[in-house]
Amino acid sequence: MAEFRAAAESKQDWGDRFEQLMQAYFRTDPYYQDLFSNLWLWWEYPQRDNSGDIDTDLVTKERISGEFWAIQCKFYRHPRGWPTPL
């Protein structure tokens, strides 16, 4: 991740790259590959109707139910002293 972050030219570029990484993950992980029929970056989502930034990074459509999911991608370090998940 350090190399990935170092390649980013700005905080915005880092966020965009991270969202694209998460999109690739959801598209290639076998569980999510089966769960979702569609997966868009927010800016690619055809039904966003020119909405601006609403803190949604990805939109997915569940394959079986047809329900839509809004996903917010976050990548940050916990401050020192915070418990680390096992």
C-alpha distances in whole Angstrom, upper triangle without the diagonal:
4,5,5,6,8,10,11,15,15,14,16,14,11,13,14,11,10,13,14,11,13,16,15,14,17,19,18,18,22,23,22,23,27,26,26,28,26,23,23,20,23,24,25,27,30,32,30,33,32,31,28,25,26,23,22,19,20,24,25,28,29,31,34,34,33,32,29,26,24,21,19,15,13,10,11,12,15,18,19,22,21,21,18,18,20
4,5,5,6,9,10,13,14,14,16,14,11,14,16,13,12,16,16,14,16,19,18,18,21,23,22,22,26,27,26,27,30,30,29,31,30,26,26,23,25,26,27,29,33,35,33,35,34,32,30,27,28,24,24,22,23,27,28,31,32,34,37,38,37,35,32,29,27,23,21,17,16,12,12,12,16,18,19,22,21,22,19,20,22
4,5,5,6,9,12,14,14,16,14,11,14,15,12,12,16,16,13,16,19,18,18,21,22,21,22,26,27,26,27,30,30,29,31,29,26,25,23,25,25,26,29,32,34,33,35,33,32,30,27,29,26,25,22,23,27,28,32,33,34,38,38,37,36,33,30,28,25,23,19,18,14,15,16,19,21,22,25,25,25,23,24,25
4,6,5,7,11,12,12,14,11,8,11,12,8,9,12,12,10,13,15,14,15,18,19,19,20,24,25,23,24,28,27,26,28,26,22,21,19,21,22,23,25,29,31,29,32,30,29,26,24,25,22,22,19,20,23,25,28,29,31,34,35,34,32,29,27,25,21,19,16,15,12,14,15,19,21,23,26,25,25,22,23,24
4,5,5,9,9,9,11,9,6,9,11,9,9,12,13,12,14,17,17,17,20,21,21,22,26,27,25,26,30,29,28,29,27,23,22,19,21,22,23,25,29,31,28,31,29,28,25,22,24,21,21,18,20,24,25,29,31,33,36,36,35,33,30,27,24,21,18,15,13,11,11,13,17,18,20,24,23,24,21,22,24
4,5,8,10,11,13,11,9,12,14,11,12,16,16,15,18,20,19,20,23,24,24,25,29,30,28,29,33,33,31,33,30,27,25,22,24,24,26,28,32,33,31,34,31,30,27,25,27,24,24,21,23,27,29,32,34,36,39,40,38,37,33,30,28,25,22,19,17,14,14,16,19,21,22,26,25,26,24,25,27
4,6,9,11,12,9,8,12,12,9,11,15,14,13,17,18,18,19,22,23,23,24,28,29,27,28,32,32,30,31,28,25,23,20,22,22,23,26,29,32,29,32,29,29,26,24,26,24,24,20,22,26,27,31,33,34,38,39,37,35,32,30,27,24,22,19,18,16,17,18,22,24,25,29,28,29,27,28,29
4,6,7,8,5,5,9,9,8,10,13,13,13,16,17,17,19,21,22,23,24,28,29,27,28,31,31,29,30,27,23,21,18,20,19,21,24,27,29,27,29,26,26,23,20,23,20,21,18,20,23,26,29,31,33,37,37,35,34,30,27,25,22,19,16,16,14,15,17,21,22,25,28,27,28,26,27,29
4,7,8,6,7,10,11,10,13,15,15,16,19,20,21,22,25,25,26,28,32,32,30,31,34,34,31,32,29,26,23,20,21,20,22,25,28,30,27,29,26,26,22,20,23,21,22,19,22,25,28,31,34,36,39,39,37,36,32,30,27,24,22,19,18,17,17,20,23,24,27,30,29,31,29,30,33
4,5,5,6,9,10,10,12,14,15,16,18,20,21,22,24,26,27,28,32,32,30,31,34,33,31,32,29,25,23,19,19,19,21,24,27,28,25,27,24,23,20,18,20,19,20,18,20,24,27,30,33,35,39,38,36,34,31,28,25,22,19,17,16,15,15,18,21,22,25,28,27,29,28,29,32
4,5,5,6,9,10,11,12,14,15,17,18,20,21,23,24,26,27,30,30,28,29,32,31,29,30,27,24,21,18,18,17,20,22,26,27,24,26,23,22,18,15,18,15,17,15,18,22,25,28,31,33,36,36,34,32,28,25,22,19,16,14,13,12,12,15,18,19,22,25,24,26,25,26,29
4,5,5,6,9,10,11,12,14,15,17,18,20,21,23,24,26,29,29,26,27,31,29,27,28,25,21,18,15,15,14,17,19,22,23,20,22,19,18,15,13,15,13,15,13,16,19,22,26,29,31,34,34,31,29,26,23,20,18,15,13,13,13,14,17,20,22,25,28,26,28,27,28,30
4,5,5,6,9,10,11,12,14,15,16,18,20,21,23,24,28,28,25,26,30,29,26,27,24,20,18,14,15,14,17,19,22,24,21,24,21,20,17,15,18,16,16,14,16,20,22,26,28,31,34,34,32,30,26,24,21,19,16,14,14,13,15,18,21,23,26,29,28,29,27,28,30
4,5,5,6,9,10,10,12,14,15,16,18,20,21,22,26,26,24,25,28,27,25,27,24,20,18,15,16,16,18,20,24,25,23,25,23,22,19,16,18,16,16,13,16,19,22,25,28,30,33,33,31,29,26,23,20,17,15,12,11,10,12,15,18,20,23,26,24,26,24,24,27
4,5,5,6,9,10,11,12,14,15,17,18,20,21,24,24,22,23,26,25,23,24,21,17,15,12,13,13,16,17,21,22,19,22,20,19,16,13,15,12,12,10,12,16,19,22,25,27,30,30,28,26,22,20,17,14,11,9,9,9,11,14,17,20,23,25,23,25,23,23,26
4,5,5,6,9,10,11,12,14,16,17,19,20,24,24,21,22,25,24,21,22,19,15,13,9,11,11,13,15,18,20,18,20,18,17,15,13,15,13,12,9,11,15,17,21,23,26,29,29,27,25,21,19,16,14,12,10,11,12,14,18,21,23,26,29,27,28,26,26,28
4,5,5,6,9,10,11,12,14,15,17,18,22,22,20,20,24,23,21,22,19,16,14,11,13,13,15,17,21,22,21,23,22,21,19,16,18,16,15,11,13,16,18,22,24,26,29,30,28,26,23,20,18,15,14,11,12,11,14,17,21,23,26,28,26,27,25,25,27
4,5,5,6,9,10,10,12,14,15,16,20,20,18,19,22,21,20,21,19,15,14,11,13,14,16,17,21,23,21,24,22,21,19,16,17,14,13,10,11,15,17,20,22,24,27,28,26,24,21,18,16,13,11,8,8,8,11,14,17,20,23,25,23,24,21,21,23
4,5,5,6,9,10,11,12,14,15,19,19,16,17,20,19,17,18,15,12,10,7,9,11,12,14,17,19,17,20,19,18,16,14,14,12,10,7,8,11,13,17,19,21,24,25,23,21,18,15,13,10,9,6,9,10,13,17,19,22,25,28,25,25,23,23,25
4,5,5,6,9,10,10,12,14,18,18,15,16,19,19,16,17,14,11,10,7,11,11,12,14,17,19,18,21,20,20,18,16,17,15,13,9,9,12,14,17,19,21,24,25,23,22,19,17,15,12,12,10,12,13,16,19,22,25,28,30,28,28,26,25,26
4,5,5,6,9,10,11,12,16,17,14,15,18,18,16,18,16,13,12,11,14,15,15,17,20,22,21,24,24,23,21,19,20,17,15,12,11,14,15,18,20,21,25,25,24,23,20,18,16,13,13,10,12,11,15,18,21,24,26,28,26,26,23,22,23
4,5,5,6,8,10,10,14,14,11,13,16,15,14,16,14,10,11,10,12,15,15,15,19,21,20,23,23,21,20,18,18,15,13,10,9,12,12,15,17,19,22,22,21,20,17,14,13,10,10,7,10,10,14,17,20,23,25,27,24,24,22,20,22
4,5,5,6,9,10,13,14,10,11,14,14,11,13,11,7,8,7,11,13,12,13,16,18,17,21,21,20,19,17,18,16,13,9,7,10,10,13,15,16,20,20,19,18,15,13,12,10,11,10,13,14,18,21,23,27,29,31,28,28,25,24,25
4,6,5,6,8,12,13,11,10,14,14,13,14,12,9,10,10,14,16,14,16,19,21,21,24,24,24,23,21,21,19,16,13,11,13,13,15,16,17,21,22,21,20,18,16,16,14,15,13,15,15,19,22,24,28,30,32,29,29,26,24,25
4,5,5,6,10,10,8,9,13,13,12,14,13,11,12,13,16,18,17,18,21,23,23,26,26,25,25,22,22,19,17,14,12,14,13,15,16,17,20,21,20,20,18,16,16,13,14,12,14,14,18,20,22,26,28,29,27,26,23,21,22
4,6,6,8,8,5,7,10,9,8,11,10,8,10,11,14,17,16,16,19,20,20,24,24,24,23,21,21,18,15,13,10,11,9,12,12,13,16,18,17,16,14,12,13,11,13,12,15,16,19,22,24,27,30,31,28,27,24,22,23
4,6,8,9,7,5,9,10,8,9,9,7,10,12,15,17,15,15,18,20,21,24,25,24,25,23,23,21,17,15,12,12,10,12,13,13,16,18,17,17,15,14,15,14,16,15,18,19,22,25,27,31,33,34,31,30,28,25,26
4,6,9,7,6,10,11,11,12,12,11,14,15,19,20,19,19,22,24,24,28,28,28,28,26,26,24,21,18,15,16,14,15,15,15,18,20,20,20,19,17,18,16,18,17,19,19,23,25,27,31,33,34,31,30,27,25,25
4,6,6,6,9,10,11,13,14,13,16,17,20,22,21,21,24,25,26,29,30,29,29,27,26,24,21,18,16,16,14,15,15,15,17,19,19,19,18,17,18,16,18,16,18,19,22,24,26,29,31,32,29,27,24,22,21
4,6,5,6,9,10,12,14,14,17,19,22,25,23,23,25,26,27,31,32,31,31,29,29,26,23,21,18,18,15,16,14,13,16,18,19,19,19,18,20,18,20,19,22,22,25,27,29,32,34,35,32,30,27,24,23
4,5,5,6,9,12,14,14,17,19,22,24,23,22,24,25,26,30,31,30,30,28,27,25,22,20,17,17,14,14,12,12,13,16,17,17,17,15,17,16,19,18,20,21,24,26,27,31,33,33,30,28,25,22,22
4,5,5,6,9,10,10,13,15,18,21,19,18,21,22,22,26,27,26,27,25,23,21,18,16,13,13,10,11,9,10,12,14,14,14,14,12,14,13,16,15,18,20,23,25,26,30,32,33,30,28,25,22,23
4,6,6,8,9,10,13,16,18,21,19,18,20,22,23,26,28,27,28,26,25,24,20,18,15,14,11,11,10,9,12,15,14,15,15,14,16,15,18,18,21,22,26,28,29,33,35,36,33,31,29,26,26
4,6,8,10,12,16,18,21,23,21,20,22,23,24,28,29,29,30,28,27,25,22,20,17,16,12,11,9,7,9,12,13,14,15,15,17,17,20,20,23,25,28,30,32,35,37,38,35,33,30,27,27
4,7,9,11,14,17,19,22,20,18,20,20,22,25,27,26,27,26,24,23,19,18,15,13,9,8,6,6,8,10,10,11,11,11,14,14,18,18,21,23,26,29,30,34,36,36,33,31,29,26,26
4,6,7,11,14,16,18,16,14,16,17,19,22,24,23,24,23,22,21,17,16,12,10,6,6,4,5,8,10,9,10,9,10,12,13,16,17,20,22,26,29,30,34,36,37,33,32,30,27,28
4,7,10,14,16,18,15,14,15,16,18,21,23,23,24,24,23,22,18,17,13,11,8,6,6,5,8,10,8,10,10,11,14,15,18,19,23,25,29,32,33,37,39,40,37,36,33,31,31
4,7,10,12,14,11,10,11,13,15,18,20,20,21,20,20,19,15,14,10,8,5,5,7,8,11,12,10,11,9,10,12,13,16,17,21,23,27,30,32,35,38,39,36,35,33,30,32
4,7,9,12,9,8,11,13,13,17,18,18,19,18,17,16,13,11,7,6,4,7,9,11,14,15,12,12,10,9,10,10,13,14,17,20,23,26,28,32,35,36,33,32,30,28,29
4,6,8,6,5,9,11,11,14,15,15,15,14,15,14,11,9,6,5,6,9,12,14,17,17,15,14,11,10,10,10,12,13,17,19,23,26,28,31,34,36,33,33,31,29,31
4,5,5,6,10,12,11,14,14,13,13,12,13,12,9,6,5,6,9,12,15,17,21,20,18,17,13,12,10,9,10,11,14,16,20,23,26,29,32,34,31,31,29,28,30
4,5,5,9,10,8,11,10,9,9,8,9,9,6,5,5,6,10,13,16,19,22,21,18,16,12,11,9,9,10,11,14,17,20,24,26,29,32,34,31,32,30,29,31
4,6,8,10,8,10,9,9,9,9,11,11,9,8,9,10,13,15,19,21,24,24,20,19,15,15,12,13,13,14,17,19,22,26,28,31,34,36,34,35,33,32,34
4,6,9,8,11,10,11,12,12,14,14,12,10,9,9,11,14,17,19,22,22,18,18,15,15,13,14,15,16,19,21,25,28,31,33,37,39,36,36,34,33,35
4,6,6,9,10,10,12,12,13,14,11,10,8,7,9,11,15,16,19,19,15,14,11,12,11,12,14,16,19,22,25,29,31,34,37,39,36,36,34,33,35
4,6,7,9,11,13,15,15,17,14,14,12,10,12,12,16,17,20,19,15,15,13,14,14,16,18,19,23,26,29,33,35,37,41,42,39,40,38,37,39
4,5,8,9,12,14,13,16,13,14,13,10,12,12,16,18,20,18,15,14,11,13,12,15,17,20,23,26,29,33,35,37,41,42,39,39,38,36,39
4,6,6,8,10,10,13,11,12,11,10,13,14,18,20,22,20,17,16,12,13,12,14,15,18,21,24,27,31,32,35,38,40,37,37,36,35,37
4,5,9,12,12,15,14,15,15,14,16,17,21,23,25,23,20,18,16,17,15,18,19,21,24,27,30,34,35,38,41,43,40,41,40,39,41
4,6,10,11,14,13,14,15,15,18,19,23,25,28,26,23,21,18,18,16,18,18,20,23,26,28,32,34,36,40,42,39,40,39,38,41
4,7,8,11,11,12,14,13,17,19,22,25,27,25,22,20,17,17,14,16,16,18,21,24,26,30,31,33,37,39,36,37,36,35,38
4,6,9,10,11,14,14,18,20,24,27,29,27,24,22,18,18,14,15,15,17,19,21,23,27,29,30,34,36,33,35,34,34,37
4,6,7,9,12,13,17,20,23,26,28,27,24,21,18,16,13,13,11,13,15,18,20,23,25,27,30,32,30,31,31,30,33
4,5,8,11,12,15,18,21,24,26,24,22,19,16,14,10,11,10,13,14,18,20,23,24,26,30,31,28,30,29,29,32
4,6,9,11,15,18,20,24,26,24,22,19,15,13,9,9,6,9,11,14,16,19,20,22,26,28,25,26,25,25,28
4,6,7,11,14,17,20,22,21,19,16,12,10,6,6,5,8,11,14,17,20,22,24,28,29,26,27,26,25,28
4,7,10,14,16,19,22,21,19,17,13,11,7,6,5,6,9,12,16,19,21,24,27,29,26,27,25,24,27
4,7,10,13,16,19,18,16,14,10,8,6,5,7,8,12,14,18,21,23,26,29,31,28,28,26,25,27
4,7,10,13,16,15,12,10,7,6,5,6,9,11,15,18,21,25,26,29,32,34,30,30,29,27,29
4,7,9,12,12,9,8,6,5,7,8,11,13,17,19,23,26,28,31,34,35,31,31,29,27,28
4,6,9,8,6,6,4,6,9,11,15,17,20,23,26,30,31,34,37,38,34,34,32,29,30
4,6,6,5,5,6,8,11,13,16,18,21,24,27,30,31,35,37,38,34,33,31,28,29
4,6,6,8,10,11,15,16,20,21,24,27,30,33,34,38,40,41,37,36,34,31,31
4,6,8,11,13,17,18,22,24,27,29,33,35,36,40,42,42,38,37,35,32,32
4,5,9,11,15,17,21,23,26,29,32,35,35,39,41,41,38,36,35,32,33
4,7,10,13,16,19,22,25,28,31,34,35,39,41,42,38,37,35,33,34
4,7,10,13,17,19,23,26,29,32,32,36,38,39,35,34,33,30,32
4,7,10,13,16,20,23,26,29,30,33,36,37,33,33,31,29,30
4,6,10,13,16,19,22,25,26,29,32,33,29,29,27,25,27
4,7,10,13,17,20,23,24,27,30,31,27,27,26,24,27
4,6,10,13,16,19,20,24,27,28,24,24,23,21,23
4,7,10,13,16,17,20,24,25,22,22,21,20,23
4,7,10,14,15,18,22,23,20,21,19,18,21
4,6,10,12,15,18,20,17,18,16,16,19
4,7,10,13,16,18,15,16,15,15,18
4,7,9,12,15,13,14,13,14,17
4,6,9,11,10,11,10,12,15
4,6,8,6,8,8,11,14
4,6,6,9,10,13,17
4,6,9,10,13,16
4,6,9,12,15
4,6,9,13
4,6,9
4,6
4
